[in-house]
Every structure is written in C-alpha cells, then in structure tokens.
Amino acid sequence: IKIWDAATGKLSGVLWGMRKRVLSIAFSPKGDRVAAAGEDGGIRVWNVATGELLKVLATSDESTYAITFSHDGAGIYSGGCRYECPLEPRRRHSGGHLGIQ
C-alpha cells in the first residue's frame, strides 16, 4: 500500500504486510493509523507516520470487503467476516466490530 502526500503529490511511505489483494482501506479519525483488509480475510493496522505494522486482526479465511474505524478510533467495523475473532482477553468480535486498542 502506498501513501501519497496530497499537498506535494509525492510518495511519503509504503505499508507492507498484505498477503493478497487489498479490498478496503480506512484511516482512523485522527489520521494517525490506516487499516487495510482484503482477500486473505485479515485486517492490518499501521502507524501512518512510521509505517510500523501495529496489529494483525484475524477475521476468517474469507475475504473482508469493507472496513471503517469507529467514531472514537477504538475499533474497526468490517464486512465479510462471519466467524468470532478473538482480539484480547476482554473483547471478542461481535456483530462486525473489532476492538483494536
């Protein structure tokens, strides 16, 4: 995934980690993180400034077609996930919402 500076039109970074075709990309409300989902069924979250891969969320072995951050940036909603996805001890995938903090 390539990140371009809208003001200059120059390439500002490349995000690595997607294993198959990307189907959806979303920026967090603050613009500090970007998430991508695709044909491998997973969702990956990066730090926009550093390009560091912050988290890989396993959704299923099916494609994830759409993602968006929650209004507070604490979670990601996904479309195309049909299985429960353990994320952390206190939170689990439910109704298409993935907690990412």
N, C-alpha and C positions, 0 to 999 in steps of 0.2 A: 504494500500500500504506500503510495507516495503522498506526502503532504506538501502543498504548494503555498507560498506566501501570496495572499490575494493582492497585497499592495504592490509588490515588486514583480510578481509573476515567476519568481524563482523557486526552484525546488528547495524546501527547507528541511526535509527529512524523509527517511524511508522506514517503514514499520515492517518488521519481519515476523513470521510465525504462522501465517495461514498456510494450511497444507493443501487446500483445494480452492476452487473458485469462490471469490467473495460475492455475497448476495446482498448484504446490507451493511451500512456504516452509520454510526451515530456519534456525535460529540456530546460530552457532558454539558450541563447547563453553564458551568463556569468556563468551558472550553479548554480545560487542562487535561482532559482524558478523551480518548477516542476508543470506541468499541467496534469490532467487526464480527460478522457472522457469515457462514457460508455453507457450502456443500458438505463439509466434514461434520456438521452438526454442533460444533463448539462455538463459543463466543470468546474472543480475546480482547483484553483491555490494555491499552498502552498509555504512558505518560506522553503527551504531545511534545513537550519541550525537550525531553531527553531521548525519546524513542524506546524507553525501557518497557518491556512487556511486564505488566503488573499482575495480571491474573489470567488464567485459562479456565473457563467455565465449561464443564462437560454437560451438554444437554441431551443428546441422543446420537444415534448413528444415522439419523435422518438430517436432511438439510434444514437450516434455520433461515427463513426467508425474510424476516423483518425484525429489527431491534430498535429500541429507543430508551433513553435514560429516563428515570422517574424525575419529577419536577425538582426534587432535592438532590439528585445525583447519587443517591444511596443505593439505587437498584437499577436493573435493566429489565424491560419488558421484552419478551420475544414471541415470535410467531413461528410455528413449525415444530415446537418441542412438545412431545407427548408423554415423556417419562419424568418421574421425580428426579431432581438433580440435587444431591447433597452439596452444600456450599460451605457451611461452617456448622459447628455443633448446635447452635441455637436456631438456625434458619434453614429452611428447605424450600425447594421450588414448589410453588403452588399457584395455579391459575396463570401461569406465564410470567411470573415476576421472579427475578433473580437478584438476591441481595449481594452486593459486591464489596462492601466495606469490611 
